[in-house]
C-alpha cells in the first residue's frame, strides 16, 4: 500500500512540474521585466537614490516633466517610506497598449508606470491614481 501511494505521489509531482515551470515563465515572461523589477525594488528598499535614479527614463512625468537633476524632488514626493514599503509588496500589472508592453504598480494614490526602450526597462512616469 505504501508503494502505491509513493508511486501516485511521484506521478503527481512529475505531472505538476510543467505547470510550475509554466507559471514561473509566465510570471517573469521573457521580456526582462522580472529582473528589472527585482533590481528596482532592491534599490528603492535600500533607499539607494543613485541606483533608483539610473532606473528612470528622463524626462519623467511627475506632476510636471522632470529631469535627472529633479530626482531629489521625485524621491521626496514619490518614494516616502510608506510608498517604499508598498512597492516592496507590489506585483506590477502587465498592460499592452498599441502593441507596446508596459507595467504599472499601484501604491496609495500613485501609479508607477514602467516601459521598455532600447536601453531596457525604466520607470517612465508617476501619476495620481484617480
C-alpha positions as CSV (number, residue, x, y, z in Angstrom):
1,X,0.0,0.0,0.0
2,X,2.8,2.4,0.8
3,X,4.4,1.7,-2.6
4,X,1.1,2.5,-4.4
5,X,0.9,5.9,-2.5
6,X,4.5,6.5,-3.2
7,X,4.0,5.9,-6.9
8,X,1.0,8.1,-7.1
9,X,2.8,10.8,-5.2
10,X,5.7,10.7,-7.6
11,X,3.3,10.8,-10.6
12,X,1.5,13.9,-9.2
13,X,4.9,15.5,-8.6
14,X,6.1,14.9,-12.1
15,X,2.7,15.9,-13.6
16,X,2.9,19.2,-11.7
17,X,6.3,20.1,-12.9
18,X,5.3,21.5,-16.3
19,X,2.6,23.6,-14.6
20,X,5.0,25.0,-12.1
21,X,7.6,25.8,-14.7
22,X,4.9,27.4,-17.0
23,X,3.8,29.6,-14.1
24,X,7.3,30.7,-13.4
25,X,7.9,31.6,-17.0
26,X,4.5,33.4,-17.3
27,X,5.3,35.4,-14.2
28,X,8.6,36.6,-15.4
29,X,7.9,36.3,-19.1
30,X,10.8,36.7,-21.5
31,X,10.6,40.5,-21.6
32,X,13.1,41.0,-18.8
33,X,10.8,42.9,-16.6
34,X,11.0,40.5,-13.6
35,X,14.8,41.1,-13.4
36,X,14.4,44.8,-13.6
37,X,11.6,44.8,-11.0
38,X,13.8,42.9,-8.6
39,X,16.6,45.4,-9.0
40,X,14.2,48.4,-8.8
41,X,12.6,47.1,-5.6
42,X,16.0,46.4,-4.1
43,X,17.3,50.0,-4.9
44,X,14.1,51.6,-3.5
45,X,14.1,49.3,-0.5
46,X,17.7,50.2,0.4
47,X,17.0,53.9,-0.2
48,X,19.7,53.8,-2.9
49,X,18.7,57.0,-4.7
50,X,21.6,56.8,-7.1
51,X,20.6,53.3,-8.3
52,X,16.9,54.2,-8.4
53,X,17.6,57.4,-10.4
54,X,19.5,55.3,-13.0
55,X,16.3,53.2,-13.5
56,X,14.3,56.2,-14.6
57,X,13.7,57.3,-18.2
58,X,14.1,61.1,-18.3
59,X,12.3,63.3,-18.7
60,X,9.9,61.5,-16.4
61,X,6.4,62.8,-15.7
62,X,6.0,63.5,-12.0
63,X,3.4,66.3,-11.7
64,X,5.4,68.1,-14.4
65,X,8.1,66.7,-16.8
66,X,11.2,66.3,-14.6
67,X,14.9,65.9,-15.5
68,X,17.6,63.9,-13.7
69,X,18.5,67.0,-11.6
70,X,15.0,66.9,-10.2
71,X,15.3,63.4,-8.8
72,X,15.6,64.6,-5.2
73,X,12.2,66.2,-5.6
74,X,10.8,63.0,-7.1
75,X,12.3,60.9,-4.3
76,X,10.9,63.2,-1.5
77,X,7.4,63.0,-3.0
78,X,7.0,59.6,-4.6
79,X,9.3,57.4,-2.5
80,X,8.4,58.3,1.0
81,X,8.7,55.3,3.5
82,X,5.1,54.3,3.0
83,X,5.5,54.1,-0.8
84,X,8.8,52.2,-0.5
85,X,7.1,49.7,1.8
86,X,4.2,49.4,-0.6
87,X,6.4,49.0,-3.7
88,X,8.2,46.1,-1.9
89,X,4.9,44.2,-1.8
90,X,3.6,45.0,-5.2
91,X,3.2,42.7,-8.2
92,X,3.1,45.0,-11.2
93,X,0.3,44.6,-13.7
94,X,1.2,44.0,-17.3
95,X,-0.6,46.1,-19.9
96,X,-0.3,46.2,-23.7
97,X,-1.3,49.4,-25.4
98,X,-0.8,50.0,-29.2
99,X,1.5,47.0,-29.4
100,X,3.8,48.2,-26.6
101,X,4.1,46.3,-23.3
102,X,4.3,48.1,-20.1
103,X,3.8,47.5,-16.4
104,X,2.2,49.5,-13.6
105,X,2.4,49.3,-9.8
106,X,-0.1,51.0,-7.6
107,X,0.7,52.4,-4.2
108,X,-1.8,54.5,-2.3
109,X,-2.6,57.5,-4.6
110,X,0.3,56.9,-7.0
111,X,0.7,54.8,-10.1
112,X,4.3,53.9,-11.1
113,X,4.5,53.1,-14.8
114,X,7.3,51.3,-16.5
115,X,8.2,51.0,-20.1
116,X,10.9,49.4,-22.3
117,X,13.1,51.0,-24.9
118,X,16.4,50.2,-26.5
119,X,18.1,50.8,-23.1
120,X,15.8,48.3,-21.3
121,X,13.1,48.8,-18.7
122,X,12.8,52.1,-16.9
123,X,10.3,54.0,-14.7
124,X,8.6,56.3,-17.2
125,X,6.1,58.2,-15.1
126,X,4.5,58.6,-11.7
127,X,0.9,59.8,-11.7
128,X,-2.0,60.3,-9.4
129,X,-4.4,57.3,-9.2
130,X,-7.7,58.9,-10.0
